[in-house]
Structures are given as C-alpha cells and as structure tokens.
Amino acid sequence: MVQRPCRVIEYDSGPEGTEGMEALINEWAAKGYLLHQAVRESTYQWVLIFCLHVSVEHPGSSPASLLANTC
C-alpha cells in the first residue's frame, strides 16, 4: 500500500464564516492535495487534513525524472 503524504492545517474561520476555508481548499488543490477530512474543534476553529492526490505528478516524482537524477 502506497502512503500518501498528508498535511494538517489549522484554520480559524472567524465570525464571517467559511468563505476563506474554500479559498484555502482551492489553494491546496492547486498544489495537488485533496481535502481528506475537516474536523471542527470549536465554533470557529477547524483542522483540515489534505492528502496528496496520487494521480498528480510532482516535479522529480516520475520514474523518468528519478532516472535522470541518478545519471
């Protein structure tokens, strides 16, 4: 089983709501991470868990680039 790198991000939505959370989710999605879980800790405090999407190739992670780095 391949383990995917994950990132845990604390987020404070504040009294304005979760619009900023959507922007944060989109920012991490642009980096190749998918929201795996959102845990509400209190009224405004959230913990967001993002995991690297396995079908997204990242610089230096393909077999061809790994081979190129060893030559």
CHARMM-style PDB file with segment names, atoms N, HN, CA, C and O in Angstrom:
ATOM      1  N   MET     1       0.841  -1.187   0.000  1.00  0.00      PROA
ATOM      2  CA  MET     1       0.000   0.000   0.000  1.00  0.00      PROA
ATOM      3  C   MET     1       0.881   1.244   0.000  1.00  0.00      PROA
ATOM      4  O   MET     1       1.799   1.363   0.812  1.00  0.00      PROA
ATOM      5  N   VAL     2       0.603   2.153  -0.898  1.00  0.00      PROA
ATOM      6  HN  VAL     2      -0.143   2.057  -1.558  1.00  0.00      PROA
ATOM      7  CA  VAL     2       1.368   3.387  -1.001  1.00  0.00      PROA
ATOM      8  C   VAL     2       0.783   4.421  -0.040  1.00  0.00      PROA
ATOM      9  O   VAL     2      -0.413   4.707  -0.072  1.00  0.00      PROA
ATOM     10  N   GLN     3       1.632   4.966   0.802  1.00  0.00      PROA
ATOM     11  HN  GLN     3       2.604   4.733   0.828  1.00  0.00      PROA
ATOM     12  CA  GLN     3       1.173   6.008   1.703  1.00  0.00      PROA
ATOM     13  C   GLN     3       1.276   7.352   1.005  1.00  0.00      PROA
ATOM     14  O   GLN     3       2.281   7.659   0.363  1.00  0.00      PROA
ATOM     15  N   ARG     4       0.230   8.144   1.136  1.00  0.00      PROA
ATOM     16  HN  ARG     4      -0.586   7.895   1.657  1.00  0.00      PROA
ATOM     17  CA  ARG     4       0.221   9.459   0.530  1.00  0.00      PROA
ATOM     18  C   ARG     4       0.625  10.495   1.568  1.00  0.00      PROA
ATOM     19  O   ARG     4       0.156  10.451   2.705  1.00  0.00      PROA
ATOM     20  N   PRO     5       1.492  11.427   1.185  1.00  0.00      PROA
ATOM     21  CA  PRO     5       1.840  12.496   2.112  1.00  0.00      PROA
ATOM     22  C   PRO     5       0.603  13.330   2.441  1.00  0.00      PROA
ATOM     23  O   PRO     5      -0.184  13.675   1.559  1.00  0.00      PROA
ATOM     24  N   CYS     6       0.451  13.640   3.702  1.00  0.00      PROA
ATOM     25  HN  CYS     6       1.090  13.360   4.418  1.00  0.00      PROA
ATOM     26  CA  CYS     6      -0.679  14.460   4.140  1.00  0.00      PROA
ATOM     27  C   CYS     6      -0.182  15.682   4.890  1.00  0.00      PROA
ATOM     28  O   CYS     6       0.916  15.679   5.446  1.00  0.00      PROA
ATOM     29  N   ARG     7      -0.985  16.709   4.900  1.00  0.00      PROA
ATOM     30  HN  ARG     7      -1.877  16.711   4.447  1.00  0.00      PROA
ATOM     31  CA  ARG     7      -0.691  17.944   5.618  1.00  0.00      PROA
ATOM     32  C   ARG     7      -1.874  18.261   6.513  1.00  0.00      PROA
ATOM     33  O   ARG     7      -3.026  18.148   6.093  1.00  0.00      PROA
ATOM     34  N   VAL     8      -1.594  18.658   7.743  1.00  0.00      PROA
ATOM     35  HN  VAL     8      -0.658  18.750   8.085  1.00  0.00      PROA
ATOM     36  CA  VAL     8      -2.630  19.051   8.698  1.00  0.00      PROA
ATOM     37  C   VAL     8      -2.541  20.566   8.873  1.00  0.00      PROA
ATOM     38  O   VAL     8      -1.498  21.102   9.245  1.00  0.00      PROA
ATOM     39  N   ILE     9      -3.651  21.241   8.599  1.00  0.00      PROA
ATOM     40  HN  ILE     9      -4.499  20.805   8.297  1.00  0.00      PROA
ATOM     41  CA  ILE     9      -3.692  22.698   8.643  1.00  0.00      PROA
ATOM     42  C   ILE     9      -4.764  23.138   9.635  1.00  0.00      PROA
ATOM     43  O   ILE     9      -5.908  22.691   9.560  1.00  0.00      PROA
ATOM     44  N   GLU    10      -4.390  24.014  10.563  1.00  0.00      PROA
ATOM     45  HN  GLU    10      -3.461  24.377  10.625  1.00  0.00      PROA
ATOM     46  CA  GLU    10      -5.382  24.593  11.471  1.00  0.00      PROA
ATOM     47  C   GLU    10      -5.953  25.831  10.801  1.00  0.00      PROA
ATOM     48  O   GLU    10      -5.223  26.616  10.195  1.00  0.00      PROA
ATOM     49  N   TYR    11      -7.272  25.999  10.918  1.00  0.00      PROA
ATOM     50  HN  TYR    11      -7.864  25.361  11.411  1.00  0.00      PROA
ATOM     51  CA  TYR    11      -7.933  27.122  10.256  1.00  0.00      PROA
ATOM     52  C   TYR    11      -8.931  27.753  11.207  1.00  0.00      PROA
ATOM     53  O   TYR    11      -9.698  27.057  11.872  1.00  0.00      PROA
ATOM     54  N   ASP    12      -8.916  29.090  11.266  1.00  0.00      PROA
ATOM     55  HN  ASP    12      -8.294  29.656  10.726  1.00  0.00      PROA
ATOM     56  CA  ASP    12      -9.869  29.856  12.069  1.00  0.00      PROA
ATOM     57  C   ASP    12     -10.794  30.577  11.101  1.00  0.00      PROA
ATOM     58  O   ASP    12     -10.370  31.506  10.414  1.00  0.00      PROA
ATOM     59  N   SER    13     -12.065  30.156  11.041  1.00  0.00      PROA
ATOM     60  HN  SER    13     -12.409  29.401  11.600  1.00  0.00      PROA
ATOM     61  CA  SER    13     -12.996  30.746  10.083  1.00  0.00      PROA
ATOM     62  C   SER    13     -13.496  32.111  10.524  1.00  0.00      PROA
ATOM     63  O   SER    13     -13.969  32.891   9.698  1.00  0.00      PROA
ATOM     64  N   GLY    14     -13.399  32.413  11.817  1.00  0.00      PROA
ATOM     65  HN  GLY    14     -13.015  31.780  12.488  1.00  0.00      PROA
ATOM     66  CA  GLY    14     -13.870  33.700  12.314  1.00  0.00      PROA
ATOM     67  C   GLY    14     -15.372  33.841  12.147  1.00  0.00      PROA
ATOM     68  O   GLY    14     -16.028  32.959  11.593  1.00  0.00      PROA
ATOM     69  N   PRO    15     -15.913  34.950  12.626  1.00  0.00      PROA
ATOM     70  CA  PRO    15     -17.367  35.136  12.572  1.00  0.00      PROA
ATOM     71  C   PRO    15     -17.914  35.351  11.159  1.00  0.00      PROA
ATOM     72  O   PRO    15     -19.127  35.275  10.960  1.00  0.00      PROA
ATOM     73  N   GLU    16     -17.052  35.616  10.178  1.00  0.00      PROA
ATOM     74  HN  GLU    16     -16.067  35.677  10.340  1.00  0.00      PROA
ATOM     75  CA  GLU    16     -17.512  35.844   8.808  1.00  0.00      PROA
ATOM     76  C   GLU    16     -17.927  34.561   8.109  1.00  0.00      PROA
ATOM     77  O   GLU    16     -18.627  34.615   7.098  1.00  0.00      PROA
ATOM     78  N   GLY    17     -17.518  33.418   8.616  1.00  0.00      PROA
ATOM     79  HN  GLY    17     -16.950  33.373   9.437  1.00  0.00      PROA
ATOM     80  CA  GLY    17     -17.914  32.149   8.005  1.00  0.00      PROA
ATOM     81  C   GLY    17     -16.763  31.429   7.345  1.00  0.00      PROA
ATOM     82  O   GLY    17     -15.598  31.665   7.663  1.00  0.00      PROA
ATOM     83  N   THR    18     -17.101  30.545   6.421  1.00  0.00      PROA
ATOM     84  HN  THR    18     -18.048  30.353   6.163  1.00  0.00      PROA
ATOM     85  CA  THR    18     -16.103  29.633   5.853  1.00  0.00      PROA
ATOM     86  C   THR    18     -15.687  29.983   4.422  1.00  0.00      PROA
ATOM     87  O   THR    18     -15.126  29.131   3.732  1.00  0.00      PROA
ATOM     88  N   GLU    19     -15.941  31.200   3.958  1.00  0.00      PROA
ATOM     89  HN  GLU    19     -16.396  31.892   4.518  1.00  0.00      PROA
ATOM     90  CA  GLU    19     -15.520  31.567   2.602  1.00  0.00      PROA
ATOM     91  C   GLU    19     -14.005  31.445   2.437  1.00  0.00      PROA
ATOM     92  O   GLU    19     -13.530  30.988   1.398  1.00  0.00      PROA
ATOM     93  N   GLY    20     -13.257  31.846   3.443  1.00  0.00      PROA
ATOM     94  HN  GLY    20     -13.643  32.217   4.288  1.00  0.00      PROA
ATOM     95  CA  GLY    20     -11.803  31.727   3.396  1.00  0.00      PROA
ATOM     96  C   GLY    20     -11.349  30.278   3.371  1.00  0.00      PROA
ATOM     97  O   GLY    20     -10.310  29.954   2.794  1.00  0.00      PROA
ATOM     98  N   MET    21     -12.135  29.400   4.003  1.00  0.00      PROA
ATOM     99  HN  MET    21     -12.979  29.662   4.471  1.00  0.00      PROA
ATOM    100  CA  MET    21     -11.795  27.981   4.002  1.00  0.00      PROA
ATOM    101  C   MET    21     -11.880  27.428   2.582  1.00  0.00      PROA
ATOM    102  O   MET    21     -11.046  26.615   2.182  1.00  0.00      PROA
ATOM    103  N   GLU    22     -12.866  27.856   1.829  1.00  0.00      PROA
ATOM    104  HN  GLU    22     -13.544  28.516   2.154  1.00  0.00      PROA
ATOM    105  CA  GLU    22     -12.995  27.404   0.445  1.00  0.00      PROA
ATOM    106  C   GLU    22     -11.781  27.840  -0.375  1.00  0.00      PROA
ATOM    107  O   GLU    22     -11.274  27.077  -1.197  1.00  0.00      PROA
ATOM    108  N   ALA    23     -11.322  29.066  -0.148  1.00  0.00      PROA
ATOM    109  HN  ALA    23     -11.735  29.686   0.519  1.00  0.00      PROA
ATOM    110  CA  ALA    23     -10.128  29.550  -0.849  1.00  0.00      PROA
ATOM    111  C   ALA    23      -8.903  28.737  -0.462  1.00  0.00      PROA
ATOM    112  O   ALA    23      -8.068  28.425  -1.311  1.00  0.00      PROA
ATOM    113  N   LEU    24      -8.792  28.393   0.819  1.00  0.00      PROA
ATOM    114  HN  LEU    24      -9.471  28.646   1.508  1.00  0.00      PROA
ATOM    115  CA  LEU    24      -7.661  27.579   1.288  1.00  0.00      PROA
ATOM    116  C   LEU    24      -7.703  26.183   0.659  1.00  0.00      PROA
ATOM    117  O   LEU    24      -6.670  25.650   0.254  1.00  0.00      PROA
ATOM    118  N   ILE    25      -8.885  25.601   0.582  1.00  0.00      PROA
ATOM    119  HN  ILE    25      -9.725  26.034   0.912  1.00  0.00      PROA
ATOM    120  CA  ILE    25      -9.031  24.279  -0.039  1.00  0.00      PROA
ATOM    121  C   ILE    25      -8.614  24.345  -1.504  1.00  0.00      PROA
ATOM    122  O   ILE    25      -7.932  23.446  -1.994  1.00  0.00      PROA
ATOM    123  N   ASN    26      -9.018  25.402  -2.205  1.00  0.00      PROA
ATOM    124  HN  ASN    26      -9.572  26.133  -1.807  1.00  0.00      PROA
ATOM    125  CA  ASN    26      -8.644  25.563  -3.609  1.00  0.00      PROA
ATOM    126  C   ASN    26      -7.141  25.779  -3.768  1.00  0.00      PROA
ATOM    127  O   ASN    26      -6.539  25.297  -4.727  1.00  0.00      PROA
ATOM    128  N   GLU    27      -6.539  26.502  -2.830  1.00  0.00      PROA
ATOM    129  HN  GLU    27      -7.028  26.894  -2.051  1.00  0.00      PROA
ATOM    130  CA  GLU    27      -5.088  26.738  -2.862  1.00  0.00      PROA
ATOM    131  C   GLU    27      -4.324  25.419  -2.737  1.00  0.00      PROA
ATOM    132  O   GLU    27      -3.365  25.183  -3.471  1.00  0.00      PROA
ATOM    133  N   TRP    28      -4.747  24.565  -1.811  1.00  0.00      PROA
ATOM    134  HN  TRP    28      -5.526  24.757  -1.214  1.00  0.00      PROA
ATOM    135  CA  TRP    28      -4.084  23.271  -1.631  1.00  0.00      PROA
ATOM    136  C   TRP    28      -4.373  22.345  -2.802  1.00  0.00      PROA
ATOM    137  O   TRP    28      -3.521  21.539  -3.175  1.00  0.00      PROA
ATOM    138  N   ALA    29      -5.574  22.450  -3.392  1.00  0.00      PROA
ATOM    139  HN  ALA    29      -6.266  23.105  -3.089  1.00  0.00      PROA
ATOM    140  CA  ALA    29      -5.910  21.638  -4.568  1.00  0.00      PROA
ATOM    141  C   ALA    29      -4.979  21.988  -5.732  1.00  0.00      PROA
ATOM    142  O   ALA    29      -4.584  21.112  -6.501  1.00  0.00      PROA
ATOM    143  N   ALA    30      -4.636  23.258  -5.853  1.00  0.00      PROA
ATOM    144  HN  ALA    30      -4.957  23.969  -5.228  1.00  0.00      PROA
ATOM    145  CA  ALA    30      -3.720  23.681  -6.915  1.00  0.00      PROA
ATOM    146  C   ALA    30      -2.332  23.069  -6.717  1.00  0.00      PROA
ATOM    147  O   ALA    30      -1.577  22.926  -7.679  1.00  0.00      PROA
ATOM    148  N   LYS    31      -1.995  22.712  -5.487  1.00  0.00      PROA
ATOM    149  HN  LYS    31      -2.609  22.828  -4.706  1.00  0.00      PROA
ATOM    150  CA  LYS    31      -0.717  22.071  -5.183  1.00  0.00      PROA
ATOM    151  C   LYS    31      -0.789  20.546  -5.320  1.00  0.00      PROA
ATOM    152  O   LYS    31       0.206  19.851  -5.114  1.00  0.00      PROA
ATOM    153  N   GLY    32      -1.983  20.029  -5.670  1.00  0.00      PROA
ATOM    154  HN  GLY    32      -2.792  20.593  -5.837  1.00  0.00      PROA
ATOM    155  CA  GLY    32      -2.143  18.591  -5.851  1.00  0.00      PROA
ATOM    156  C   GLY    32      -2.700  17.862  -4.642  1.00  0.00      PROA
ATOM    157  O   GLY    32      -2.705  16.631  -4.617  1.00  0.00      PROA
ATOM    158  N   TYR    33      -3.168  18.590  -3.644  1.00  0.00      PROA
ATOM    159  HN  TYR    33      -3.165  19.590  -3.665  1.00  0.00      PROA
ATOM    160  CA  TYR    33      -3.712  17.970  -2.438  1.00  0.00      PROA
ATOM    161  C   TYR    33      -5.236  18.012  -2.454  1.00  0.00      PROA
ATOM    162  O   TYR    33      -5.836  18.994  -2.892  1.00  0.00      PROA
ATOM    163  N   LEU    34      -5.849  16.943  -1.974  1.00  0.00      PROA
ATOM    164  HN  LEU    34      -5.362  16.146  -1.618  1.00  0.00      PROA
ATOM    165  CA  LEU    34      -7.295  16.879  -1.838  1.00  0.00      PROA
ATOM    166  C   LEU    34      -7.657  16.953  -0.365  1.00  0.00      PROA
ATOM    167  O   LEU    34      -6.940  16.426   0.486  1.00  0.00      PROA
ATOM    168  N   LEU    35      -8.776  17.609  -0.065  1.00  0.00      PROA
ATOM    169  HN  LEU    35      -9.359  18.037  -0.756  1.00  0.00      PROA
ATOM    170  CA  LEU    35      -9.251  17.648   1.310  1.00  0.00      PROA
ATOM    171  C   LEU    35      -9.710  16.248   1.691  1.00  0.00      PROA
ATOM    172  O   LEU    35     -10.622  15.694   1.077  1.00  0.00      PROA
ATOM    173  N   HSD    36      -9.079  15.688   2.697  1.00  0.00      PROA
ATOM    174  HN  HSD    36      -8.338  16.138   3.196  1.00  0.00      PROA
ATOM    175  CA  HSD    36      -9.418  14.336   3.153  1.00  0.00      PROA
ATOM    176  C   HSD    36     -10.452  14.402   4.274  1.00  0.00      PROA
ATOM    177  O   HSD    36     -11.389  13.604   4.314  1.00  0.00      PROA
ATOM    178  N   GLN    37     -10.271  15.368   5.192  1.00  0.00      PROA
ATOM    179  HN  GLN    37      -9.510  16.015   5.160  1.00  0.00      PROA
ATOM    180  CA  GLN    37     -11.175  15.455   6.328  1.00  0.00      PROA
ATOM    181  C   GLN    37     -11.127  16.865   6.912  1.00  0.00      PROA
ATOM    182  O   GLN    37     -10.074  17.502   6.943  1.00  0.00      PROA
ATOM    183  N   ALA    38     -12.282  17.339   7.373  1.00  0.00      PROA
ATOM    184  HN  ALA    38     -13.137  16.822   7.348  1.00  0.00      PROA
ATOM    185  CA  ALA    38     -12.377  18.613   8.092  1.00  0.00      PROA
ATOM    186  C   ALA    38     -12.972  18.308   9.468  1.00  0.00      PROA
ATOM    187  O   ALA    38     -14.043  17.712   9.575  1.00  0.00      PROA
ATOM    188  N   VAL    39     -12.264  18.725  10.511  1.00  0.00      PROA
ATOM    189  HN  VAL    39     -11.393  19.210  10.423  1.00  0.00      PROA
ATOM    190  CA  VAL    39     -12.698  18.453  11.875  1.00  0.00      PROA
ATOM    191  C   VAL    39     -12.947  19.784  12.574  1.00  0.00      PROA
ATOM    192  O   VAL    39     -12.053  20.624  12.671  1.00  0.00      PROA
ATOM    193  N   ARG    40     -14.160  19.963  13.054  1.00  0.00      PROA
ATOM    194  HN  ARG    40     -14.887  19.281  12.975  1.00  0.00      PROA
ATOM    195  CA  ARG    40     -14.497  21.197  13.775  1.00  0.00      PROA
ATOM    196  C   ARG    40     -14.078  21.029  15.231  1.00  0.00      PROA
ATOM    197  O   ARG    40     -14.547  20.123  15.921  1.00  0.00      PROA
ATOM    198  N   GLU    41     -13.183  21.919  15.695  1.00  0.00      PROA
ATOM    199  HN  GLU    41     -12.803  22.654  15.134  1.00  0.00      PROA
ATOM    200  CA  GLU    41     -12.727  21.851  17.090  1.00  0.00      PROA
ATOM    201  C   GLU    41     -13.566  22.733  18.005  1.00  0.00      PROA
ATOM    202  O   GLU    41     -13.797  22.387  19.163  1.00  0.00      PROA
ATOM    203  N   SER    42     -14.018  23.866  17.492  1.00  0.00      PROA
ATOM    204  HN  SER    42     -13.830  24.147  16.551  1.00  0.00      PROA
ATOM    205  CA  SER    42     -14.867  24.776  18.253  1.00  0.00      PROA
ATOM    206  C   SER    42     -15.671  25.592  17.247  1.00  0.00      PROA
ATOM    207  O   SER    42     -15.686  25.268  16.059  1.00  0.00      PROA
ATOM    208  N   THR    43     -16.331  26.634  17.703  1.00  0.00      PROA
ATOM    209  HN  THR    43     -16.319  26.897  18.668  1.00  0.00      PROA
ATOM    210  CA  THR    43     -17.192  27.422  16.826  1.00  0.00      PROA
ATOM    211  C   THR    43     -16.477  27.883  15.570  1.00  0.00      PROA
ATOM    212  O   THR    43     -17.030  27.781  14.475  1.00  0.00      PROA
ATOM    213  N   TYR    44     -15.258  28.388  15.707  1.00  0.00      PROA
ATOM    214  HN  TYR    44     -14.809  28.471  16.597  1.00  0.00      PROA
ATOM    215  CA  TYR    44     -14.540  28.926  14.555  1.00  0.00      PROA
ATOM    216  C   TYR    44     -13.267  28.161  14.203  1.00  0.00      PROA
ATOM    217  O   TYR    44     -12.669  28.413  13.157  1.00  0.00      PROA
ATOM    218  N   GLN    45     -12.849  27.244  15.048  1.00  0.00      PROA
ATOM    219  HN  GLN    45     -13.335  27.040  15.898  1.00  0.00      PROA
ATOM    220  CA  GLN    45     -11.587  26.523  14.846  1.00  0.00      PROA
ATOM    221  C   GLN    45     -11.820  25.214  14.099  1.00  0.00      PROA
ATOM    222  O   GLN    45     -12.692  24.426  14.464  1.00  0.00      PROA
ATOM    223  N   TRP    46     -11.027  24.992  13.046  1.00  0.00      PROA
ATOM    224  HN  TRP    46     -10.319  25.632  12.749  1.00  0.00      PROA
ATOM    225  CA  TRP    46     -11.107  23.789  12.236  1.00  0.00      PROA
ATOM    226  C   TRP    46      -9.711  23.196  12.072  1.00  0.00      PROA
ATOM    227  O   TRP    46      -8.713  23.916  12.116  1.00  0.00      PROA
ATOM    228  N   VAL    47      -9.650  21.897  11.886  1.00  0.00      PROA
ATOM    229  HN  VAL    47     -10.461  21.313  11.850  1.00  0.00      PROA
ATOM    230  CA  VAL    47      -8.422  21.213  11.479  1.00  0.00      PROA
ATOM    231  C   VAL    47      -8.744  20.568  10.136  1.00  0.00      PROA
ATOM    232  O   VAL    47      -9.665  19.760  10.023  1.00  0.00      PROA
ATOM    233  N   LEU    48      -7.969  20.939   9.121  1.00  0.00      PROA
ATOM    234  HN  LEU    48      -7.220  21.596   9.212  1.00  0.00      PROA
ATOM    235  CA  LEU    48      -8.172  20.409   7.774  1.00  0.00      PROA
ATOM    236  C   LEU    48      -7.033  19.456   7.446  1.00  0.00      PROA
ATOM    237  O   LEU    48      -5.865  19.785   7.650  1.00  0.00      PROA
ATOM    238  N   ILE    49      -7.370  18.286   6.941  1.00  0.00      PROA
ATOM    239  HN  ILE    49      -8.319  18.019   6.776  1.00  0.00      PROA
ATOM    240  CA  ILE    49      -6.364  17.292   6.589  1.00  0.00      PROA
ATOM    241  C   ILE    49      -6.393  17.128   5.071  1.00  0.00      PROA
ATOM    242  O   ILE    49      -7.403  16.730   4.491  1.00  0.00      PROA
ATOM    243  N   PHE    50      -5.265  17.442   4.446  1.00  0.00      PROA
ATOM    244  HN  PHE    50      -4.445  17.766   4.917  1.00  0.00      PROA
ATOM    245  CA  PHE    50      -5.116  17.332   2.998  1.00  0.00      PROA
ATOM    246  C   PHE    50      -4.157  16.199   2.689  1.00  0.00      PROA
ATOM    247  O   PHE    50      -3.116  16.068   3.332  1.00  0.00      PROA
ATOM    248  N   CYS    51      -4.506  15.371   1.698  1.00  0.00      PROA
ATOM    249  HN  CYS    51      -5.352  15.478   1.175  1.00  0.00      PROA
ATOM    250  CA  CYS    51      -3.626  14.294   1.252  1.00  0.00      PROA
ATOM    251  C   CYS    51      -3.275  14.500  -0.210  1.00  0.00      PROA
ATOM    252  O   CYS    51      -4.103  14.940  -1.007  1.00  0.00      PROA
ATOM    253  N   LEU    52      -2.049  14.180  -0.544  1.00  0.00      PROA
ATOM    254  HN  LEU    52      -1.377  13.822   0.105  1.00  0.00      PROA
ATOM    255  CA  LEU    52      -1.571  14.324  -1.909  1.00  0.00      PROA
ATOM    256  C   LEU    52      -2.355  13.399  -2.821  1.00  0.00      PROA
ATOM    257  O   LEU    52      -2.489  12.208  -2.538  1.00  0.00      PROA
ATOM    258  N   HSD    53      -2.865  13.933  -3.895  1.00  0.00      PROA
ATOM    259  HN  HSD    53      -2.756  14.900  -4.125  1.00  0.00      PROA
ATOM    260  CA  HSD    53      -3.620  13.139  -4.868  1.00  0.00      PROA
ATOM    261  C   HSD    53      -2.632  12.289  -5.648  1.00  0.00      PROA
ATOM    262  O   HSD    53      -1.691  12.821  -6.237  1.00  0.00      PROA
ATOM    263  N   VAL    54      -2.830  10.979  -5.662  1.00  0.00      PROA
ATOM    264  HN  VAL    54      -3.595  10.547  -5.184  1.00  0.00      PROA
ATOM    265  CA  VAL    54      -1.843  10.063  -6.233  1.00  0.00      PROA
ATOM    266  C   VAL    54      -1.698  10.181  -7.745  1.00  0.00      PROA
ATOM    267  O   VAL    54      -0.644   9.819  -8.270  1.00  0.00      PROA
ATOM    268  N   SER    55      -2.690  10.662  -8.462  1.00  0.00      PROA
ATOM    269  HN  SER    55      -3.546  10.955  -8.036  1.00  0.00      PROA
ATOM    270  CA  SER    55      -2.566  10.736  -9.914  1.00  0.00      PROA
ATOM    271  C   SER    55      -1.908  12.029 -10.380  1.00  0.00      PROA
ATOM    272  O   SER    55      -1.720  12.226 -11.580  1.00  0.00      PROA
ATOM    273  N   VAL    56      -1.559  12.901  -9.461  1.00  0.00      PROA
ATOM    274  HN  VAL    56      -1.711  12.741  -8.486  1.00  0.00      PROA
ATOM    275  CA  VAL    56      -0.911  14.160  -9.813  1.00  0.00      PROA
ATOM    276  C   VAL    56       0.594  13.947  -9.759  1.00  0.00      PROA
ATOM    277  O   VAL    56       1.127  13.539  -8.727  1.00  0.00      PROA
ATOM    278  N   GLU    57       1.280  14.219 -10.858  1.00  0.00      PROA
ATOM    279  HN  GLU    57       0.847  14.551 -11.696  1.00  0.00      PROA
ATOM    280  CA  GLU    57       2.742  14.075 -10.871  1.00  0.00      PROA
ATOM    281  C   GLU    57       3.369  15.363 -10.358  1.00  0.00      PROA
ATOM    282  O   GLU    57       2.980  16.462 -10.752  1.00  0.00      PROA
ATOM    283  N   HSD    58       4.322  15.210  -9.496  1.00  0.00      PROA
ATOM    284  HN  HSD    58       4.638  14.317  -9.176  1.00  0.00      PROA
ATOM    285  CA  HSD    58       5.025  16.348  -8.926  1.00  0.00      PROA
ATOM    286  C   HSD    58       6.454  16.340  -9.439  1.00  0.00      PROA
ATOM    287  O   HSD    58       7.014  15.278  -9.711  1.00  0.00      PROA
ATOM    288  N   PRO    59       7.042  17.514  -9.570  1.00  0.00      PROA
ATOM    289  CA  PRO    59       8.418  17.580 -10.087  1.00  0.00      PROA
ATOM    290  C   PRO    59       9.341  16.631  -9.340  1.00  0.00      PROA
ATOM    291  O   PRO    59       9.407  16.631  -8.111  1.00  0.00      PROA
ATOM    292  N   GLY    60      10.052  15.820 -10.120  1.00  0.00      PROA
ATOM    293  HN  GLY    60       9.998  15.819 -11.119  1.00  0.00      PROA
ATOM    294  CA  GLY    60      11.011  14.892  -9.528  1.00  0.00      PROA
ATOM    295  C   GLY    60      10.423  13.576  -9.065  1.00  0.00      PROA
ATOM    296  O   GLY    60      11.146  12.740  -8.523  1.00  0.00      PROA
ATOM    297  N   SER    61       9.097  13.364  -9.269  1.00  0.00      PROA
ATOM    298  HN  SER    61       8.510  14.043  -9.710  1.00  0.00      PROA
ATOM    299  CA  SER    61       8.496  12.146  -8.750  1.00  0.00      PROA
ATOM    300  C   SER    61       8.246  11.074  -9.798  1.00  0.00      PROA
ATOM    301  O   SER    61       7.928   9.939  -9.440  1.00  0.00      PROA
ATOM    302  N   SER    62       8.377  11.392 -11.074  1.00  0.00      PROA
ATOM    303  HN  SER    62       8.635  12.314 -11.365  1.00  0.00      PROA
ATOM    304  CA  SER    62       8.119  10.379 -12.093  1.00  0.00      PROA
ATOM    305  C   SER    62       9.346   9.482 -12.267  1.00  0.00      PROA
ATOM    306  O   SER    62      10.468   9.903 -11.983  1.00  0.00      PROA
ATOM    307  N   PRO    63       9.138   8.254 -12.730  1.00  0.00      PROA
ATOM    308  CA  PRO    63      10.283   7.348 -12.935  1.00  0.00      PROA
ATOM    309  C   PRO    63      11.324   7.955 -13.870  1.00  0.00      PROA
ATOM    310  O   PRO    63      12.521   7.751 -13.671  1.00  0.00      PROA
ATOM    311  N   ALA    64      10.887   8.697 -14.887  1.00  0.00      PROA
ATOM    312  HN  ALA    64       9.915   8.863 -15.049  1.00  0.00      PROA
ATOM    313  CA  ALA    64      11.841   9.298 -15.832  1.00  0.00      PROA
ATOM    314  C   ALA    64      12.693  10.362 -15.132  1.00  0.00      PROA
ATOM    315  O   ALA    64      13.902  10.432 -15.352  1.00  0.00      PROA
ATOM    316  N   SER    65      12.073  11.175 -14.304  1.00  0.00      PROA
ATOM    317  HN  SER    65      11.091  11.118 -14.125  1.00  0.00      PROA
ATOM    318  CA  SER    65      12.856  12.219 -13.636  1.00  0.00      PROA
ATOM    319  C   SER    65      13.749  11.623 -12.552  1.00  0.00      PROA
ATOM    320  O   SER    65      14.831  12.146 -12.287  1.00  0.00      PROA
ATOM    321  N   LEU    66      13.302  10.521 -11.917  1.00  0.00      PROA
ATOM    322  HN  LEU    66      12.422  10.096 -12.133  1.00  0.00      PROA
ATOM    323  CA  LEU    66      14.154   9.862 -10.931  1.00  0.00      PROA
ATOM    324  C   LEU    66      15.375   9.263 -11.603  1.00  0.00      PROA
ATOM    325  O   LEU    66      16.476   9.322 -11.055  1.00  0.00      PROA
ATOM    326  N   LEU    67      15.193   8.682 -12.791  1.00  0.00      PROA
ATOM    327  HN  LEU    67      14.299   8.634 -13.236  1.00  0.00      PROA
ATOM    328  CA  LEU    67      16.291   8.121 -13.541  1.00  0.00      PROA
ATOM    329  C   LEU    67      17.254   9.217 -13.974  1.00  0.00      PROA
ATOM    330  O   LEU    67      18.471   9.040 -13.910  1.00  0.00      PROA
ATOM    331  N   ALA    68      16.714  10.347 -14.415  1.00  0.00      PROA
ATOM    332  HN  ALA    68      15.726  10.491 -14.467  1.00  0.00      PROA
ATOM    333  CA  ALA    68      17.539  11.467 -14.859  1.00  0.00      PROA
ATOM    334  C   ALA    68      18.392  12.008 -13.712  1.00  0.00      PROA
ATOM    335  O   ALA    68      19.519  12.453 -13.925  1.00  0.00      PROA
ATOM    336  N   ASN    69      17.846  11.966 -12.494  1.00  0.00      PROA
ATOM    337  HN  ASN    69      16.929  11.604 -12.320  1.00  0.00      PROA
ATOM    338  CA  ASN    69      18.565  12.500 -11.341  1.00  0.00      PROA
ATOM    339  C   ASN    69      19.691  11.562 -10.882  1.00  0.00      PROA
ATOM    340  O   ASN    69      20.580  11.977 -10.139  1.00  0.00      PROA
ATOM    341  N   THR    70      19.651  10.304 -11.324  1.00  0.00      PROA
ATOM    342  HN  THR    70      18.929   9.967 -11.928  1.00  0.00      PROA
ATOM    343  CA  THR    70      20.688   9.363 -10.884  1.00  0.00      PROA
ATOM    344  C   THR    70      21.820   9.229 -11.902  1.00  0.00      PROA
ATOM    345  O   THR    70      22.853   8.634 -11.595  1.00  0.00      PROA
ATOM    346  N   CYS    71      21.643   9.769 -13.101  1.00  0.00      PROA
ATOM    347  HN  CYS    71      20.803  10.252 -13.351  1.00  0.00      PROA
ATOM    348  CA  CYS    71      22.659   9.636 -14.149  1.00  0.00      PROA
ATOM    349  C   CYS    71      23.692  10.741 -14.051  1.00  0.00      PROA
ATOM    350  OT1 CYS    71      24.625  10.788 -14.853  1.00  0.00      PROA
TER     351      CYS     71
END
